[in-house]
Amino acid sequence: QVQLVESGGGLVQPGGSLKLSCATSGRVFSMIYMGWYRQAPGKQRELVARVWSSGSTTYADSVKGRFTASRDMDKNMVYLEMNSLKPEDTAVYYCNAYMYEKAGAPPHEDWGQGTQVTVSS
């Protein structure tokens, strides 16, 4: 079974930068998209960025121009480079992927366990 494992979270001062990584364990027949969601305390989980198999990307308006998502197609890894971080970016960040795990099987969605990002002085 495929698992997603995030790394790179931590504590950073406002205006600082962090880079998150998400690795895929197990074999994947075809990845449709990989991306990132976040959930702040008391709020719903929201899409941050998504990278499609075509290479195109989707971003939440709140992170456009500050965050960059990228993928390593060969390794089925996804990254989130976060710059000019703000206190409101504080949240648990979750890796998300939608894939055909096996040929002939229906696509399904997987989630990582989450990594905490705290932006505070």
Secondary structure, 3 states (H helix, E strand, C coil): CCEEEEECCEEECCCCCEEEEEEEECCCCEEEEEEEEEECCCCCCEEEEEEECCCCEEECCCCCCCEEEEEECCCCEEEEEECCCCHHHCEEEEEEEEEECCCCCCCEEEECCCEEEEECC
